[in-house]
């Protein structure tokens, strides 16, 4: 009986942790600066966990400070908000299509991780 109670308690604690991770895909059609890195055109998997967003394309992974905000309406398509930059526009937010969510990038720490090939 104690084992069943312990397993149930662990599952109830773990469910909110998994629910906090959000995953989306976004296609970038031109280069954008994200904090101090440049995102090349392509389709990226965006994973938001806590105050960080990971943008992954192939073996390249860029981790940036970000937060998820609710917009004032539901976005009909996924879009990018940017600010003019020299030489590339600065990515400020991703509007997630089909939801009222937007991922807003901060000015904080950002890093790039090269994924190692699995052998």
FIKOLZA-1660 file (N, C-alpha, C; in steps of 0.1 Angstrom, whole numbers, plus 5000, padded with zeros to 4 digits):
% residues 119
   i   px   py   pz ch aa at
   1 5008 4988 5000  A  X  N
   1 5000 5000 5000  A  X CA
   1 5009 5013 5000  A  X  C
   2 5019 5012 5008  A  X  N
   2 5028 5024 5009  A  X CA
   2 5035 5026 4995  A  X  C
   3 5038 5015 4988  A  X  N
   3 5045 5017 4975  A  X CA
   3 5035 5023 4965  A  X  C
   4 5023 5020 4965  A  X  N
   4 5013 5026 4956  A  X CA
   4 5011 5040 4959  A  X  C
   5 5011 5044 4972  A  X  N
   5 5010 5058 4976  A  X CA
   5 5022 5066 4972  A  X  C
   6 5034 5060 4974  A  X  N
   6 5046 5067 4970  A  X CA
   6 5047 5069 4955  A  X  C
   7 5043 5059 4947  A  X  N
   7 5043 5061 4932  A  X CA
   7 5033 5071 4928  A  X  C
   8 5021 5071 4934  A  X  N
   8 5011 5081 4930  A  X CA
   8 5016 5095 4934  A  X  C
   9 5022 5096 4946  A  X  N
   9 5027 5109 4950  A  X CA
   9 5038 5114 4940  A  X  C
  10 5047 5106 4936  A  X  N
  10 5057 5109 4927  A  X CA
  10 5052 5114 4914  A  X  C
  11 5042 5107 4909  A  X  N
  11 5035 5110 4896  A  X CA
  11 5028 5124 4897  A  X  C
  12 5022 5127 4908  A  X  N
  12 5015 5139 4910  A  X CA
  12 5025 5151 4910  A  X  C
  13 5036 5149 4916  A  X  N
  13 5047 5159 4917  A  X CA
  13 5053 5161 4903  A  X  C
  14 5055 5150 4896  A  X  N
  14 5062 5151 4883  A  X CA
  14 5054 5157 4872  A  X  C
  15 5041 5155 4872  A  X  N
  15 5032 5160 4861  A  X CA
  15 5034 5175 4859  A  X  C
  16 5033 5184 4869  A  X  N
  16 5035 5198 4866  A  X CA
  16 5049 5201 4861  A  X  C
  17 5059 5194 4864  A  X  N
  17 5073 5196 4859  A  X CA
  17 5073 5194 4844  A  X  C
  18 5067 5183 4839  A  X  N
  18 5066 5181 4825  A  X CA
  18 5057 5190 4818  A  X  C
  19 5047 5195 4824  A  X  N
  19 5038 5205 4818  A  X CA
  19 5044 5218 4816  A  X  C
  20 5055 5221 4823  A  X  N
  20 5061 5234 4822  A  X CA
  20 5070 5236 4810  A  X  C
  21 5073 5225 4803  A  X  N
  21 5081 5225 4791  A  X CA
  21 5072 5227 4779  A  X  C
  22 5074 5237 4771  A  X  N
  22 5066 5239 4759  A  X CA
  22 5075 5237 4747  A  X  C
  23 5070 5231 4736  A  X  N
  23 5077 5228 4724  A  X CA
  23 5070 5233 4712  A  X  C
  24 5077 5240 4703  A  X  N
  24 5071 5245 4691  A  X CA
  24 5081 5244 4680  A  X  C
  25 5076 5246 4668  A  X  N
  25 5085 5247 4656  A  X CA
  25 5083 5261 4649  A  X  C
  26 5094 5266 4644  A  X  N
  26 5093 5279 4637  A  X CA
  26 5103 5278 4625  A  X  C
  27 5098 5284 4614  A  X  N
  27 5107 5285 4602  A  X CA
  27 5111 5299 4601  A  X  C
  28 5125 5301 4600  A  X  N
  28 5131 5314 4598  A  X CA
  28 5135 5315 4584  A  X  C
  29 5131 5325 4577  A  X  N
  29 5134 5326 4562  A  X CA
  29 5146 5335 4559  A  X  C
  30 5151 5342 4569  A  X  N
  30 5163 5350 4567  A  X CA
  30 5171 5350 4580  A  X  C
  31 5184 5354 4580  A  X  N
  31 5192 5354 4592  A  X CA
  31 5186 5365 4602  A  X  C
  32 5186 5361 4615  A  X  N
  32 5182 5370 4626  A  X CA
  32 5193 5369 4637  A  X  C
  33 5196 5380 4643  A  X  N
  33 5204 5381 4655  A  X CA
  33 5196 5378 4667  A  X  C
  34 5201 5368 4675  A  X  N
  34 5194 5365 4688  A  X CA
  34 5205 5367 4698  A  X  C
  35 5203 5378 4706  A  X  N
  35 5213 5382 4715  A  X CA
  35 5226 5384 4709  A  X  C
  36 5236 5375 4711  A  X  N
  36 5249 5377 4704  A  X CA
  36 5252 5366 4693  A  X  C
  37 5242 5359 4689  A  X  N
  37 5244 5348 4679  A  X CA
  37 5235 5351 4667  A  X  C
  38 5238 5345 4655  A  X  N
  38 5230 5347 4643  A  X CA
  38 5223 5334 4640  A  X  C
  39 5210 5334 4639  A  X  N
  39 5202 5323 4635  A  X CA
  39 5201 5323 4620  A  X  C
  40 5206 5312 4613  A  X  N
  40 5205 5311 4599  A  X CA
  40 5191 5306 4595  A  X  C
  41 5187 5309 4582  A  X  N
  41 5174 5304 4578  A  X CA
  41 5172 5289 4580  A  X  C
  42 5160 5285 4582  A  X  N
  42 5157 5270 4584  A  X CA
  42 5146 5268 4594  A  X  C
  43 5143 5256 4597  A  X  N
  43 5132 5253 4606  A  X CA
  43 5139 5249 4619  A  X  C
  44 5134 5255 4630  A  X  N
  44 5140 5253 4643  A  X CA
  44 5129 5247 4652  A  X  C
  45 5134 5239 4661  A  X  N
  45 5125 5234 4672  A  X CA
  45 5128 5243 4684  A  X  C
  46 5117 5248 4689  A  X  N
  46 5119 5258 4700  A  X CA
  46 5113 5251 4713  A  X  C
  47 5122 5250 4723  A  X  N
  47 5118 5244 4736  A  X CA
  47 5119 5254 4747  A  X  C
  48 5108 5257 4753  A  X  N
  48 5109 5267 4764  A  X CA
  48 5107 5260 4777  A  X  C
  49 5117 5263 4786  A  X  N
  49 5117 5257 4799  A  X CA
  49 5121 5267 4809  A  X  C
  50 5112 5271 4818  A  X  N
  50 5115 5281 4828  A  X CA
  50 5118 5295 4821  A  X  C
  51 5130 5301 4823  A  X  N
  51 5133 5314 4817  A  X CA
  51 5143 5312 4806  A  X  C
  52 5143 5300 4800  A  X  N
  52 5152 5298 4788  A  X CA
  52 5145 5292 4777  A  X  C
  53 5149 5296 4765  A  X  N
  53 5144 5290 4752  A  X CA
  53 5156 5284 4745  A  X  C
  54 5154 5271 4740  A  X  N
  54 5164 5265 4732  A  X CA
  54 5159 5264 4718  A  X  C
  55 5167 5269 4708  A  X  N
  55 5163 5269 4694  A  X CA
  55 5173 5259 4688  A  X  C
  56 5167 5248 4683  A  X  N
  56 5176 5237 4678  A  X CA
  56 5173 5235 4663  A  X  C
  57 5184 5234 4656  A  X  N
  57 5184 5231 4642  A  X CA
  57 5196 5221 4639  A  X  C
  58 5193 5209 4636  A  X  N
  58 5203 5199 4634  A  X CA
  58 5212 5197 4646  A  X  C
  59 5225 5199 4645  A  X  N
  59 5234 5198 4656  A  X CA
  59 5236 5211 4663  A  X  C
  60 5230 5221 4659  A  X  N
  60 5232 5235 4665  A  X CA
  60 5221 5237 4675  A  X  C
  61 5225 5242 4686  A  X  N
  61 5215 5245 4697  A  X CA
  61 5219 5259 4703  A  X  C
  62 5210 5268 4702  A  X  N
  62 5212 5281 4708  A  X CA
  62 5202 5283 4720  A  X  C
  63 5208 5286 4732  A  X  N
  63 5200 5288 4744  A  X CA
  63 5200 5303 4747  A  X  C
  64 5188 5308 4749  A  X  N
  64 5186 5322 4751  A  X CA
  64 5177 5325 4763  A  X  C
  65 5179 5336 4770  A  X  N
  65 5169 5340 4780  A  X CA
  65 5156 5344 4774  A  X  C
  66 5145 5339 4778  A  X  N
  66 5132 5342 4772  A  X CA
  66 5121 5340 4783  A  X  C
  67 5110 5345 4780  A  X  N
  67 5098 5343 4788  A  X CA
  67 5086 5341 4779  A  X  C
  68 5076 5334 4783  A  X  N
  68 5064 5332 4776  A  X CA
  68 5053 5342 4781  A  X  C
  69 5047 5349 4772  A  X  N
  69 5037 5359 4776  A  X CA
  69 5024 5355 4769  A  X  C
  70 5013 5359 4775  A  X  N
  70 5000 5358 4768  A  X CA
  70 4997 5371 4760  A  X  C
  71 4994 5369 4747  A  X  N
  71 4990 5381 4739  A  X CA
  71 4976 5385 4742  A  X  C
  72 4972 5395 4735  A  X  N
  72 4958 5400 4736  A  X CA
  72 4948 5393 4727  A  X  C
  73 4953 5384 4718  A  X  N
  73 4945 5377 4709  A  X CA
  73 4952 5364 4705  A  X  C
  74 4944 5355 4699  A  X  N
  74 4950 5343 4693  A  X CA
  74 4956 5346 4680  A  X  C
  75 4969 5341 4678  A  X  N
  75 4976 5344 4666  A  X CA
  75 4972 5334 4655  A  X  C
  76 4968 5338 4643  A  X  N
  76 4964 5329 4633  A  X CA
  76 4976 5321 4626  A  X  C
  77 4988 5327 4627  A  X  N
  77 4999 5320 4622  A  X CA
  77 5012 5323 4631  A  X  C
  78 5022 5315 4629  A  X  N
  78 5034 5318 4637  A  X CA
  78 5042 5329 4630  A  X  C
  79 5046 5339 4638  A  X  N
  79 5053 5350 4632  A  X CA
  79 5065 5355 4641  A  X  C
  80 5073 5363 4635  A  X  N
  80 5085 5368 4642  A  X CA
  80 5084 5383 4644  A  X  C
  81 5088 5388 4655  A  X  N
  81 5089 5402 4658  A  X CA
  81 5104 5405 4658  A  X  C
  82 5108 5415 4651  A  X  N
  82 5122 5419 4650  A  X CA
  82 5124 5434 4650  A  X  C
  83 5136 5438 4653  A  X  N
  83 5140 5452 4653  A  X CA
  83 5151 5453 4643  A  X  C
  84 5152 5464 4636  A  X  N
  84 5163 5467 4627  A  X CA
  84 5176 5465 4633  A  X  C
  85 5185 5459 4626  A  X  N
  85 5198 5457 4632  A  X CA
  85 5209 5458 4621  A  X  C
  86 5221 5460 4625  A  X  N
  86 5232 5461 4615  A  X CA
  86 5242 5450 4618  A  X  C
  87 5244 5440 4610  A  X  N
  87 5239 5438 4596  A  X CA
  87 5226 5430 4595  A  X  C
  88 5222 5423 4606  A  X  N
  88 5210 5415 4606  A  X CA
  88 5200 5420 4616  A  X  C
  89 5187 5418 4612  A  X  N
  89 5176 5422 4622  A  X CA
  89 5177 5414 4635  A  X  C
  90 5173 5420 4646  A  X  N
  90 5174 5414 4659  A  X CA
  90 5160 5408 4662  A  X  C
  91 5160 5394 4665  A  X  N
  91 5148 5387 4669  A  X CA
  91 5144 5391 4683  A  X  C
  92 5132 5396 4684  A  X  N
  92 5127 5400 4697  A  X CA
  92 5117 5391 4703  A  X  C
  93 5109 5385 4694  A  X  N
  93 5098 5376 4699  A  X CA
  93 5093 5366 4688  A  X  C
  94 5088 5355 4692  A  X  N
  94 5081 5346 4683  A  X CA
  94 5067 5345 4687  A  X  C
  95 5057 5348 4678  A  X  N
  95 5043 5346 4681  A  X CA
  95 5039 5332 4676  A  X  C
  96 5034 5324 4686  A  X  N
  96 5031 5310 4683  A  X CA
  96 5017 5309 4677  A  X  C
  97 5016 5305 4664  A  X  N
  97 5003 5304 4657  A  X CA
  97 4994 5294 4664  A  X  C
  98 4981 5297 4663  A  X  N
  98 4971 5289 4669  A  X CA
  98 4969 5290 4684  A  X  C
  99 4977 5299 4690  A  X  N
  99 4977 5302 4705  A  X CA
  99 4977 5317 4707  A  X  C
 100 4976 5321 4719  A  X  N
 100 4978 5335 4723  A  X CA
 100 4991 5337 4730  A  X  C
 101 5001 5328 4727  A  X  N
 101 5014 5328 4734  A  X CA
 101 5024 5335 4725  A  X  C
 102 5033 5342 4731  A  X  N
 102 5045 5347 4724  A  X CA
 102 5057 5344 4733  A  X  C
 103 5068 5341 4727  A  X  N
 103 5081 5339 4733  A  X CA
 103 5089 5352 4732  A  X  C
 104 5092 5359 4743  A  X  N
 104 5099 5372 4742  A  X CA
 104 5113 5369 4747  A  X  C
 105 5123 5373 4739  A  X  N
 105 5137 5371 4742  A  X CA
 105 5142 5383 4750  A  X  C
 106 5149 5380 4761  A  X  N
 106 5155 5391 4769  A  X CA
 106 5169 5394 4765  A  X  C
 107 5175 5403 4772  A  X  N
 107 5189 5408 4770  A  X CA
 107 5199 5400 4778  A  X  C
 108 5194 5390 4785  A  X  N
 108 5203 5382 4794  A  X CA
 108 5213 5373 4787  A  X  C
 109 5218 5364 4794  A  X  N
 109 5229 5355 4790  A  X CA
 109 5223 5346 4779  A  X  C
 110 5232 5342 4770  A  X  N
 110 5228 5333 4759  A  X CA
 110 5240 5325 4755  A  X  C
 111 5238 5313 4752  A  X  N
 111 5250 5304 4748  A  X CA
 111 5246 5295 4736  A  X  C
 112 5257 5291 4730  A  X  N
 112 5255 5282 4718  A  X CA
 112 5261 5268 4722  A  X  C
 113 5254 5258 4719  A  X  N
 113 5259 5244 4722  A  X CA
 113 5260 5236 4709  A  X  C
 114 5271 5230 4706  A  X  N
 114 5272 5221 4695  A  X CA
 114 5269 5207 4700  A  X  C
 115 5259 5201 4694  A  X  N
 115 5255 5187 4699  A  X CA
 115 5265 5178 4694  A  X  C
 116 5268 5168 4702  A  X  N
 116 5278 5157 4698  A  X CA
 116 5270 5146 4691  A  X  C
 117 5277 5141 4681  A  X  N
 117 5271 5130 4673  A  X CA
 117 5270 5117 4682  A  X  C
 118 5259 5111 4682  A  X  N
 118 5258 5098 4689  A  X CA
 118 5264 5087 4681  A  X  C
 119 5272 5079 4687  A  X  N
 119 5279 5068 4679  A  X CA
 119 5274 5055 4684  A  X  C
% end
